[in-house]
Amino acid sequence: MIIRVYQEKQRGAPMSTALNGSLIKALEILDLYGPGRPELTAKQVADSLGMSVATAHRFLLTLEHTGLLISTRRGLFELGQKLEDLGRLAFELSPLPRIARPEVQALSQTLNDSVMACRLGRRGPTCVVAANSRRAVRVSAEVGTVLPLATTAQGKLFLAYMSEADRAARLAQEGEAAAHQTDFAAIRAAGHATNFGENEPEIGAIAAPVLTPDNRAVLTVSVFGILSQIAGDRSDGIVTELRATAARIAAAYNREPRPATAEGRSWPPADKAPAISAGPTPQA
């Protein structure tokens, strides 16, 4: 996705500052990794990116030197610990988990259901905040739990708010053929997604998105538990509470100070920041 954004900018208006092509190429190599491709050779990189084997090998050795890759067997390179450390740091420094935590805890207490907030990671929707139900029989989750993409309410939302090209690439990478049966336009129109036993029998979940002004889902908030406790008569009330919670998280996230520009001003200005919504209002 990082690489696609760069390519789209290159096709558009000229950029005032030239980008580092070697760094872009290194990121393209990292983007080749996925659940179905945990290790790469120089030949595979060369064939995928249209470079010589010698150049690909030099890039791989450089990435290994930085700790972003490791070589466990001669000629084979895997993702290194440095990437995992950077990913963990990104989660810790992001304001989203901090903002979502009290809202997730409050919603769990209100409904007496388990609630989680997820961000989309390389391996799938990843729990960054969790509050578990006080019920005697309950389903629980821990921070760091990674969910399937195609068969969970959280994953369906992330897919629904991707571009068609990004969605197809992600599903192809993960081999998630089941998602091709999902009506993503209907999910966007409804403003929430459900999983009623599709991922695990007798387990259900309903999720609502936190959206940016350009309609990207940066977080999902979901209520999950025993299917009989989630589906049926309670589902409409759960959707209402979920959407209200997602809207509050979005509003708080929108008020967070943004990084300073080169001129030292924050962007966007606080008085001109566009509103972030939790999605369209459900129809009665």
N, C-alpha and C positions, 0 to 999 in steps of 0.2 A: 504493500500500500504506500509506503514511503517513496518507493521508486516511481510508482504511477503518478503521484502528485508532482514529482520533479519533472517527469516527462511531459505532463500536461502544461506545466509552466513553460517548458522549453518551446512547446508548440504555440504558446500564446504570445503576449507582448514581451519585448526584449527586457531582460532583467538588468538592473543597474549594476549589480555586483556579480562577477563571474563565479560560478560554483566550482568546487574541487572535483574534477572528474574521477580521480583515483578513489576518493572517499565514496563517491556515488557507486563506483564499480564494486568496492568492498561491501557496501550495503546490499547490492544486487546479489552478491555471493551469499550473504547471510539469509537473504530472502528465499534462496533455493532450498533451505532446510524446511522440513515439515514432518508430521507424524509418519508419513510413508517414506521419508528420506532422511533418516537420522544421521547418515554419514555420506561424505562426498570424496571423490578423487579429483585430481587435477584434470583428467580427461573429461569427466562429467561436467565440471565447471566450464571447461573450454567449449564443449559441445553446446551447452545451454546458453552461454553468453557470447559466443562468436569470437573467442580470443584464442591465442596459441596455448598449447599445453604448458610451455615454459612460463608464459605470463601468468596463467592461472596458478601454477605451482608457486610462483613468487608471491602472489596475493595470499595464498593459503598459508605460506610460511610466515608472512607478515602478521596475519590475523592470529596465528598460533603464538607468535612472539608477544602480542599484546594480551593474550589470555582469552580472547574472544573465541578461539578454537583450540582444540587439543587433538593431538595425533596419538591414538591408542594403538594403532597398528600401522605398519609401514605403508605410506601412500594414502591412508584413510584419515579424514578429518571430521571430528564431531564438534558440536557446540560446547564451549567451555564454561567454566564456573563464573568467569567475569560477566557473561551475559546474564546469568541467573542473579548475580549480585546487583547488576544494574537494574534488572527488572524489579527486584525486591525494593531497591531504593526508590524507583519511580513510584511504586505503590505507596511507600511510606511518605514520600514528599508531596504526593498529590493531595489537594485539599478535599477531594471527594469523599474518601473514607472518613475523615474527621467530621465533615459536614453531615454525612449520612448516619453516623453511629447513633446519635441521640434520637433521630427520627425513626430509625429501625427499631431501637429499643422501645420507644413509645408505642409504635404500631403493634409490636409483639404483645405488649402489656394490654393494649386496648382490645385486641382480638383474641388474646390467649392462643395465638398460633406462632409457629416458627417463621421468622422473617430473615431474609438475607438481601444484601446488595452485592451485585457482581459487576466487574469490569471485564472487557473482552481481552484475553491474553492470547499468546501464540497457541496454547493448547486448548483453548476454549473459554467459555465464561468462567471467571475465577472469583470466588467469594472473597470480598474484602471486608465485609462487616456481617456478623451473624448474631441473632438473638433467638434463643430456642424457647419453645413453648413450655408452660408449666404443667401441661396435661400429663396424666399418668402414662398414657400410651402416646408417643409422639415421634416425629421424625426430626432429626437434628442435623446441623451442618457446622463445620468449622472453617475459620478463615484459612484460605489457601485451597479449599476444595475446588476442583476443576470439574465442570459439567460438560456433557456432550452438547454439541452445537445444534444438531438438527431436531432432536427429540425432546428438548426441554423448553419451557416457556421463556427462560432467559435467553437461550440461544436463538430461538425463533425471532425474538425482538431485535437482537443484534443483526441478524440476517435481513430482517424486513427493512431496516433503515440503512443498509448498505446500497451502493449502486449495483446495478445488475452485473457489471463486470467484476466488481469486488466479490459479490456473492458467489458468482460462478467459480471464480478462482479459489475462494476459500473452501467451497464444497468439493471441488475437484482435488484440492490438496488433502482434505480430510476423508475423502471417500464417503461422504454423507449423502448417498443417493436418496434416502428417505425424504429429505427436505424438498425434493422436487415436487412432492405432492402437497406442499404447504402453500396456501394462498397468502403471499406476503402483502399484497395490496390490501386485502381484507384486514390483516393485522394492523397495518398503518391506519386504516380508516377507523378501526375500533379503538386504537390507542392502548391496547393491551394484548397479551398472548396467554394461552393456556397450555397445560400439559396434564391431561387427565389419564394417567396410566400408560402413556406412550413410551416413557423412558423406563419406568419401573412399575410393575403391576401393583395396583392399590395405592400408589403414591401420586398425589396431584400437586399442581402449582399454578398460580396466576401471577403474572409479572407485568409491571408498567415501566415505561422508559423515562429517563431524564434526557431531554433533547437540548442540543445547542441551537443557536439561531439559524444555523445552516442545516438543521434537521438531522444531525448525527446523534445516535444514542451513545452517550458517554457512560451511562450507568443503567442497570436495571434494578428495580426493587421488587421483591417477590414474596408472596405468602405461600408456604408449602406445608404438606403434612399428609396424613392418611386421607385417601381420596374421598371417603364419605364425609370428612370434616371440611373439605375445600369446595367440592362441587355441589350442585343442587341449589337449595334455597339460599344458602349463604353467599353464593358466588357474586351476586350483584352488589351486596354490601361490602364484600372484600374489595371488589374493583373500585368502588367509590373511595374507600379508605386508602387504597394503594395510590390512586391518582392524586389524592390530596397530599399524601406524603411525598410523592415524586415531585409535585409542584413546589413544595416548600424547599426540598433539597435543591431544585433547579434555581429557585429565587436566591437562595443563600450562595450557591456556587457563582451565580452571575454577579454578586456583589463583591466577590473576592478580588483583591488587587491583582492586576495583570503585570507581567514583567515589564520593566522600563524599556523604552525604545532607545535608539542611539542618541536621541536628543535629551534623554533623561525623563521623558514624560511617560506615564503609564498609559496603556492602551487596552481596551477602549476607555475613554474618560468615564468616570463614575456617573456623570449626569447624562451621558449619551450611550451607555451600554445597552445593547438590544436585549429585549426580554427573552428568557428561556422558558419554555413551557414543558409540561409533562406529556404533551400530546393533545389531540383533539378531544373535546368534551364528549363523553359517550351519549348516544341518543337514548331517550327514554323508551 
